[in-house]
Amino acid sequence: MNTPPVYIKQSLIFLENEEIVKGSLYLENGKIKDIYIGKEALVDRKVPKNSLIINGENLLAIPGFIDGHIHGANGADIMDATEQAIDAIASYLPGEGTTSFLGTTITQSPRKIEEALRNISRYKNKPGMAELLGVHLEGPFVEKSKAGAQPPEYITEPNLQLFMKWQQISGGRIKTVTMAPEHDEDGTFIKTLVKKGVNVSAGHTRAGFAEMKKAAEYGVNQITHLCNAMNGIHHRDVGPVGAAFLLEGLYGELIADGIHVAPEMMQIILNHMGSNRILLVTDAMRAKGLPPGEYELGGRPVTVNEERAVLRDQTLAGSIFKMIDGVRNMLRLDGVSLSDVVRMASVNPAKQIGVFDRKGSIAIGKDADILLLDEDWNLKYTICRGETAFKGESK
């Protein structure tokens, strides 16, 4: 990657050890080359003449957000299965602070899923865009009674042979699989995927607590869009939501738009799980960034207004909200700190996807995926792998 070096002068930097320091960042070849703190940061270093110099005064530098569950944005969907569709998504996401993501499929015919996976296997990430890290395969191995916006006619039982075929087609890029664990009673499917390094997430499920506990023993370590498309907490069976609270090995995706999950429930989730086990996601569909109107998801018509996307029966069909707004919503809850939101939006997703060695925090040697924000959490710069991908308005 031949991008010019970047020198961010005199910002507040949220370091990997969660310390906030006044310092400067030097980015080179897409990586964080040096971090200058204290007296060293007060003097302009001699940088190459072609360097981009950013004045970070009064700005906060944090790691870029990682969205582990997003179907589309900017008029495009992963299921469109074209390079142009992924480009449209990847070029839009830096404007909301997302520097990398998992392209998420939806339950569809095997042919259409394979087209999307084949397209992702060929896709080459481009400078100045969010990085496609791999695939979140949402369905088709889910429960019909909890289909939500997933087309029920294509839902099928967990099929190890089919998954292995799809993983080969994807070039090994399937990182997360959402499935209903109650359809894998002996755990063969789950255990095989986990052994191969795939993150298995329970979702679109009617599993009770006992089934969730068994699934966790098999290797399920995540719950997809917690509270949505699953049983709620009942006093006789606390279900997947209660499992997320009680089983320490489970992470929970949270769509923090205040619509999929009420702010009061978001507070309860935070109180019971803590920020160490929450993964902020958008679950966004193609209408994100576009005007209200008629769109589609998984081949089904979706009506979009200023706040939400719904099927004809008013079932929520993904979202249109932005990661930066989810972070702001979490900051409005009681007891939420800067460290908490960085964990939920950057650190935890990087660890779940298996890329924390290069993403999810600000440390020397890691990818230069950095956000610069003002005191009101307005996004001023998004830097993706050392290149400015978004610049907000100046005051």
C-alpha positions in Angstrom: 0.0 0.0 0.0 1.7 3.2 -1.2 -0.2 5.8 0.8 1.5 9.0 2.0 2.5 9.0 5.7 0.1 10.7 8.1 1.1 12.7 11.1 -1.7 13.4 13.6 -0.5 16.2 15.9 -1.4 16.8 19.5 -4.6 14.8 20.0 -5.9 12.9 23.0 -5.2 9.3 22.2 -7.1 6.3 23.7 -4.4 3.7 23.9 -4.7 -0.1 23.9 -4.2 -0.2 27.7 -7.2 2.3 28.0 -4.9 5.1 29.1 -5.8 8.5 27.6 -2.7 10.5 26.7 -1.9 13.8 24.9 0.3 12.8 22.0 0.9 12.5 18.3 0.5 9.6 15.9 2.7 8.7 13.0 1.1 6.4 10.4 3.1 4.8 7.6 2.3 2.1 5.0 -1.2 1.7 6.5 0.2 0.9 10.0 0.6 2.8 13.3 4.4 3.4 13.1 5.0 5.5 16.2 3.1 7.1 19.1 4.8 10.2 20.6 3.8 11.1 24.2 4.9 13.9 26.6 7.7 16.2 25.7 8.5 14.3 22.5 4.9 15.0 21.3 5.2 18.7 21.9 7.9 19.1 19.2 7.0 18.7 15.5 9.1 15.8 14.3 10.7 15.9 10.9 8.2 14.0 8.7 8.6 13.2 5.0 7.6 16.1 2.8 4.7 14.2 1.3 3.1 13.5 4.7 -0.4 14.5 5.4 -0.4 16.5 8.6 -3.6 16.6 10.7 -4.0 19.0 13.6 -5.5 16.9 16.3 -5.8 19.7 18.9 -9.0 19.2 20.9 -9.8 15.9 19.1 -10.0 12.4 20.6 -8.3 9.5 18.7 -10.0 6.1 19.2 -9.8 2.9 17.2 -12.2 2.5 14.2 -15.5 0.7 14.7 -15.9 -2.9 13.5 -19.4 -3.9 12.3 -19.8 -7.6 12.5 -23.3 -7.7 11.1 -24.2 -5.5 8.2 -26.2 -6.5 5.0 -25.9 -3.3 3.1 -25.9 0.5 2.8 -25.8 3.2 0.2 -28.2 1.4 -2.1 -26.2 -1.8 -2.2 -26.5 -5.3 -0.5 -24.0 -8.1 -0.1 -26.5 -10.4 -1.8 -26.2 -8.2 -5.0 -23.0 -10.2 -5.5 -21.0 -7.6 -7.4 -17.8 -5.8 -6.8 -19.6 -2.5 -7.2 -22.0 -3.4 -4.4 -19.2 -4.1 -1.9 -17.5 -0.9 -3.0 -20.7 1.1 -2.4 -20.9 -0.2 1.1 -17.2 0.0 1.9 -17.0 3.6 0.7 -20.0 4.7 2.7 -19.1 3.2 6.1 -16.2 5.4 7.1 -18.7 8.3 7.3 -20.2 6.6 10.4 -16.8 5.6 11.9 -16.8 2.0 10.6 -13.4 1.0 9.3 -14.0 -2.7 8.8 -16.9 -5.1 8.6 -18.3 -8.5 8.0 -20.4 -8.7 4.8 -23.6 -10.4 6.0 -25.7 -12.7 3.8 -29.4 -13.5 4.3 -31.4 -16.7 4.0 -31.8 -17.3 0.2 -31.5 -20.1 -2.4 -28.2 -21.9 -2.3 -27.4 -20.4 -5.8 -27.8 -16.8 -4.6 -25.8 -17.4 -1.4 -23.0 -19.0 -3.5 -23.0 -16.1 -5.9 -22.5 -13.7 -2.9 -19.8 -15.9 -1.4 -18.0 -16.3 -4.7 -18.0 -12.5 -5.1 -16.6 -11.9 -1.7 -13.8 -14.5 -2.3 -12.7 -12.5 -5.3 -13.1 -9.0 -3.8 -9.9 -7.0 -3.2 -10.1 -4.3 -0.5 -9.3 -0.8 -1.7 -7.5 2.1 -0.1 -9.7 4.8 1.5 -12.6 2.4 2.2 -13.7 0.2 5.1 -12.1 -3.2 5.0 -14.2 -6.3 4.3 -12.9 -8.8 6.8 -15.0 -11.7 5.7 -18.6 -13.1 5.9 -21.3 -13.3 8.5 -23.5 -16.1 7.2 -26.9 -15.3 8.7 -29.1 -18.3 7.9 -30.3 -20.4 6.2 -29.9 -22.8 9.2 -32.4 -21.0 11.4 -35.8 -21.6 13.0 -38.8 -20.8 10.8 -41.0 -19.6 13.6 -38.4 -17.0 14.4 -37.6 -16.1 10.8 -38.1 -12.3 11.2 -37.0 -10.8 7.9 -35.4 -14.1 6.7 -37.3 -15.6 3.8 -38.9 -18.7 5.4 -39.1 -20.7 2.1 -35.3 -21.1 2.0 -34.7 -22.0 5.7 -33.1 -25.4 6.1 -31.7 -27.7 8.7 -28.0 -27.4 9.6 -26.1 -29.1 6.8 -22.4 -29.6 7.4 -21.7 -30.7 3.8 -23.4 -27.6 2.4 -21.5 -25.4 4.8 -18.1 -26.9 3.9 -19.0 -26.3 0.2 -19.8 -22.7 1.0 -16.7 -22.2 3.0 -14.6 -23.4 0.1 -16.5 -21.1 -2.3 -15.8 -18.2 0.0 -12.1 -18.9 0.1 -12.3 -19.6 3.8 -13.8 -16.2 4.5 -16.9 -17.2 6.5 -16.0 -15.9 10.0 -19.4 -16.1 11.8 -22.5 -18.3 11.2 -25.9 -17.5 12.7 -27.9 -20.6 13.3 -30.7 -22.0 15.5 -28.8 -24.4 17.9 -32.0 -26.4 18.8 -31.7 -27.9 15.3 -28.3 -29.4 16.1 -29.2 -31.6 19.0 -26.0 -33.6 19.2 -23.8 -30.6 18.5 -22.0 -32.1 15.4 -22.5 -29.0 13.3 -21.6 -26.5 16.0 -18.5 -28.5 17.2 -17.2 -28.9 13.6 -17.5 -25.2 12.8 -15.8 -24.2 16.1 -13.0 -26.7 15.5 -12.4 -25.0 12.1 -12.2 -21.5 13.7 -15.7 -20.3 12.8 -17.6 -18.2 15.3 -21.0 -19.8 15.9 -23.8 -17.4 16.9 -27.3 -18.4 18.1 -30.0 -16.4 16.4 -33.4 -16.6 14.8 -34.0 -19.3 17.5 -36.7 -20.6 19.8 -34.2 -22.3 22.1 -34.9 -22.3 25.8 -32.3 -21.8 28.4 -31.4 -25.5 28.7 -30.9 -25.7 25.0 -28.8 -22.6 25.0 -26.7 -24.0 27.9 -26.1 -27.1 25.9 -25.2 -25.1 22.8 -22.7 -23.1 24.7 -21.1 -26.3 25.9 -20.8 -27.4 22.2 -19.1 -24.1 21.4 -21.7 -21.4 20.6 -20.2 -18.2 22.0 -22.4 -15.5 20.6 -26.0 -14.5 20.2 -27.2 -12.6 17.1 -29.0 -9.3 17.6 -29.9 -10.0 21.2 -33.6 -9.9 22.0 -34.7 -9.9 18.4 -36.0 -13.0 16.6 -35.8 -15.1 19.8 -37.8 -15.9 22.9 -37.9 -13.1 25.5 -37.2 -13.6 29.2 -40.1 -15.6 30.9 -40.2 -16.4 34.5 -40.3 -20.2 33.7 -37.7 -20.1 31.0 -35.3 -17.2 30.6 -34.4 -18.3 27.0 -31.5 -16.9 25.0 -31.6 -13.5 26.6 -31.3 -14.9 30.1 -28.6 -17.2 28.8 -26.6 -14.1 27.7 -26.9 -12.8 31.2 -26.0 -16.0 33.0 -23.5 -17.7 30.8 -20.2 -15.9 30.9 -18.9 -17.3 27.7 -21.6 -15.7 25.5 -21.2 -12.4 23.7 -24.3 -10.6 22.5 -24.8 -8.5 19.4 -26.8 -5.4 20.2 -28.5 -3.1 17.7 -28.4 0.0 19.8 -30.8 2.1 17.8 -33.5 2.3 20.5 -36.0 0.6 18.1 -34.8 -3.0 18.0 -34.2 -2.8 21.7 -35.7 -0.2 24.0 -33.2 2.0 25.8 -34.4 0.6 29.1 -33.6 -2.9 27.9 -30.3 -1.7 26.6 -29.5 -0.6 30.2 -30.6 -3.9 31.6 -28.4 -5.8 29.1 -25.4 -3.6 30.0 -26.0 -4.0 33.7 -26.1 -7.8 33.4 -23.5 -8.4 30.7 -21.1 -5.5 31.1 -19.3 -3.9 28.2 -16.8 -6.8 27.9 -19.4 -9.1 26.3 -21.5 -6.7 24.1 -20.9 -6.3 20.4 -22.4 -3.2 18.8 -23.7 -3.9 15.3 -26.0 -2.1 12.9 -27.7 -5.0 11.0 -28.2 -2.3 8.3 -29.8 -2.9 4.9 -29.3 -1.2 1.6 -31.5 1.8 2.4 -29.0 3.2 4.9 -27.9 6.5 3.7 -30.8 6.9 1.2 -34.2 8.7 1.4 -37.3 7.0 2.8 -39.0 4.8 0.2 -39.6 1.2 -1.0 -36.6 -1.1 -1.0 -35.9 -4.9 -0.6 -34.1 -7.3 1.7 -33.7 -10.9 0.8 -36.1 -10.5 -2.1 -38.9 -9.2 0.1 -40.3 -5.6 -0.2 -39.3 -3.3 2.7 -40.8 0.1 3.5 -38.3 2.6 5.0 -39.1 5.8 6.8 -36.9 8.2 8.7 -36.4 5.8 11.6 -36.9 2.2 10.6 -37.2 -0.5 7.9 -40.2 -2.9 8.0 -41.8 -5.7 6.0 -45.4 -5.4 5.0 -46.5 -7.0 8.2 -44.4 -4.4 10.2 -41.7 -6.9 11.1 -38.4 -5.0 11.4 -36.2 -5.7 8.4 -32.7 -4.8 9.5 -31.9 -1.2 10.3 -30.8 2.1 8.7 -28.9 3.5 11.6 -25.2 4.2 11.9 -22.5 2.9 14.2 -21.6 6.3 15.5 -25.2 6.8 16.6 -25.2 3.5 18.4 -22.1 4.6 20.3 -23.8 7.9 21.2 -26.9 6.0 22.4 -24.8 3.8 24.6 -23.1 6.8 26.1 -26.5 8.1 27.2 -27.0 5.1 29.5 -26.0 5.1 33.1 -22.4 4.2 34.0 -21.1 4.1 30.4 -17.5 5.4 29.9 -15.3 5.9 26.9 -13.6 2.6 27.7 -17.0 0.9 27.6 -18.0 2.1 24.1 -14.5 1.4 22.6 -14.8 -2.2 23.9 -18.3 -2.7 22.5 -17.6 -1.1 19.1 -13.9 -2.0 18.5 -12.1 -4.3 20.9 -14.8 -7.0 21.4 -15.6 -7.3 17.7 -11.9 -7.5 16.8 -11.5 -10.3 19.3 -14.6 -12.2 18.2 -13.6 -12.1 14.5 -10.0 -13.0 15.4 -8.3 -9.8 14.1 -7.3 -8.2 17.4 -3.6 -8.7 16.5 -4.1 -6.0 13.9 -7.3 -4.1 14.6 -9.5 -2.9 17.5 -7.1 -0.7 19.4 -4.4 2.0 19.0 -1.0 0.4 19.3 2.3 0.4 17.4 2.2 -2.1 14.6 -1.5 -2.3 14.2 -3.5 -1.2 11.2 -4.0 2.6 11.2 -7.8 2.4 11.6 -8.4 5.6 13.6 -11.3 8.0 14.3 -10.8 11.6 15.4 -13.8 13.0 17.2 -14.6 16.3 18.9 -15.9 16.8 22.4 -19.5 16.3 21.2 -18.7 13.0 19.4 -18.9 14.5 16.0 -16.7 12.6 13.6 -14.0 14.8 12.1 -11.7 12.2 10.5 -11.9 8.5 9.7 -8.6 6.9 8.7 -8.8 3.5 7.1 -5.5 1.6 7.0 -3.5 4.9 7.0 -5.6 6.8 4.5 -8.2 9.5 5.1 -11.5 7.9 4.1 -13.8 10.6 5.6 -13.4 14.2 6.7 -16.2 15.9 8.6 -17.1 19.5 8.6 -14.9 22.0 10.4 -16.4 24.3 13.0 
